[in-house]
Amino acid sequence: MPPRSKGTGTKPRPPASPAWAEPSWLRPAIIALAALFLIGLFSREIDDPDFWWQLKTGQYVLQHHALPSPDPFSYTANSGVPAYRGEQLVRQFNLTHEWLAQALWYAIYAAGGFPAVVLFKALLLASLCGITGFLAARRSGSFYAGVAAAFALAPVATWFTADRPALLTFLLVGVFMLLLELRRWLWLLPPLTLLWANSHGGFFLGFVVLGAYIAGSLRERRLWTVALLSVAASFFNPNHWRIFEVMLLYRQSALTHALVEWRPPGLWQPPYMFDLLLYAAALTLILAWRRVRLSDWLLAAAFGAAALTAFRNVMLFAFLAPVLIAAYFTFKRSLPARTGIAVLALTMAAIGIAIVRGPFFQLRAAEWQFPAGAAQFLKANHITAPLFNTHEEGGYLIWRLGPDQRVFIDGRSLNESVYQDYRRILYNRGADPYAISGPRAETLARYGVGAILVNDFLYSSGRLYPLASALMNSQDGEWKLVYQDAQWMVFLRQPPAGMPVLEMPNALDRLESECLYHLDRAPEECACARTLGQIFLNSKDLERGRRLLGVYLAHPHPPDPEVEALYPRLFLR
């Protein structure tokens, strides 16, 4: 038996167990698994309509060694009278300001196909999350605060997985902040600015970051020198410093304001991560206002105002917010000893769940969403008549058919008056939307349109395109259906000799089959079923209306009190 302590008659306390020491491999393992998770999370299939014209423009630049101006891909870009003073300048800017990024994207595609493009996009976004995590860890002194910051940005970053040059702007904002925080390799900023100015119009955000850091350190000569050299380098791009003039002209553009990305974000609407970051960062700055750097105040004000003005800028504040929260959050506690093991386990679990349930490493293009078969039909039959197409599909048609067959309209937003004519053709405003006559026929004739490629819905909103139904219901025989698949139809005014003419389908049956086909592949875009349900109810087809509304309610959808209240009552009739 162990001896008793002298004079006390009590047993001695056992020696304290040594504190648990975090193994040296743990943090590198967390970083590696977090990077794997983020790259997989951002490896979403290519489904952005604007990606295609970006890719084709890059091909044009590399093959022709010239900028795509005047526009080689649409036959309407220079039509009509300018809608506002400076529209020609905006058009020139939109055609040329991303040329270097477009060439880069096409070079990546040429080297590795769509998988390489998807991985490149994922690396850009994962790198931005990594910079957020590094800055948060550096400012807070906590590795795990950095991990949390990187993962906090990820849900917002998933909204920006479109393969666009804007991703370079987001990343370069992060790179500028990183170099300025470290005060190392500042000589990189001028050449980076030169590349940035030829890749995306957002290069002026580098000036914003430089200005904020200079304001916080007015006497630091190096920053002034780097800033002046960076501003000078940015002049060497096709549009020089006219980005500031163009930004003001955008405010006069009805076409720009029609784009969702230029509208203010809806606050406190699902998903909520941006709102949480916005309010948490604002509260943190207010509570710690005495300690907040001037540069942080300026960046928060600039990026916050930009984000609240246009949805396309939300990423800027979402990148900054976790860094501010980590740096200034007052109520900090020491973490349990085995926090690292828990973080490692959670990251591994997240990877497993993403592999089983989520979109993870989708190294492909979602060409089923685009008129691949219709484009092949037009190309194989050498159809060169002036083509009318929907706005969102113009980019894909540029990729597949340009410049031999040019499009009517696409996502480059080149001409305000053409956009208004596009809407006249599509909706026949001021006349029967399901008739070919009226403003629709007049506008088609004015442009000499001889081919129409159209589907029935704008799936993001469920809005119906009545042009397709008008063509199917037409009795005059002017337009002939020569191609159809599950989503797309091609009509020709004068088919070539020997080309078979197809029988017109029933318009309502066609609407239903097209909507259900899309729902089977993209269940989150279910609004077409709501639209169709209302159409069937209005036409007194209770059974089909009830069925389509049931399909809509069975799919993920935003709160819809009107349909949720109406649907049960339909069974009482």
Secondary structure, DSSP 4 states (H G I P E B T S, - for coil): -PPPPTTT--PPPPPPPPPPPPPTTHHHHHHHHHHHHHHHHH---B--HHHHHHHHHHHHHHHHSS---S-SSBSSTT-S--SSTTHHHHHHHHHHTTHHHHHHHHHHHHHHHHHHHHHHHHHHHHHHHHHHHHHHHHHHT-HHHHHHHHHHHHHHHGGG-S--THHHHHHHHHHHHHHHHHT--GGGHHHHHHHHHTT-GGGHHHHHHHHHHHHT-TT-HHHHHHHHHHHHHHT-STTTTTHHHHHHHHTT-HHHHTSGGGSPPPTT-SS-HHHHHHHHHHHHHHHTTTT--HHHHHHHHHHHHHHHH-GGGHHHHHHHHHHHHHHH-S---PPPTTHHHHHHHHHHHHHHHHHHHS-----SB-GGGTTHHHHHHHHHTT--SPEEE-GGGHHHHHHHHTTTS-BS--TT---HHHHHHHHHHHH-TTS-TT-STTHHHHHHHHTT--EEEE-SEETTTTEE-HHHHHHHH--S--SEEEEE-SS-EEEESSPPTT---PPPPPHHHHHHHHHHHHHHH-TT--HHHHHHHHHHHHTT-HHHHHHHHHHHHHS-----HHHHHHHHHGGG-
